[in-house]
Amino acid sequence: MPNHIFISYARALADHLRQRGFAMAYNDRGVAYVQKGETAQAAADFAKFLELSSDSQLRQKADEQLKALGVS
């Protein structure tokens, strides 16, 4: 029987950044809220992400999410 293993570098990187106080948790949680249809919570998390993050690419995505939610 073959052994299979899945390694997610993205998850490891996100965990590493979270442990150092980066704002990834707000972005990830905002996406989860969007998927659940909880738009107010999603908007609050994306707004907090924009306040805390200096990553221009992720800030652009968070801003796009807010616009899609009708905020901003």
Secondary structure, 3 states (H helix, E strand, C coil): CCCCCCCCHHHHHHHHHHHCCCCHHHHHHHHHHHHHCCHHHHHHHHHHHHHHCCCHHHHHHHHHHHHHCCCC
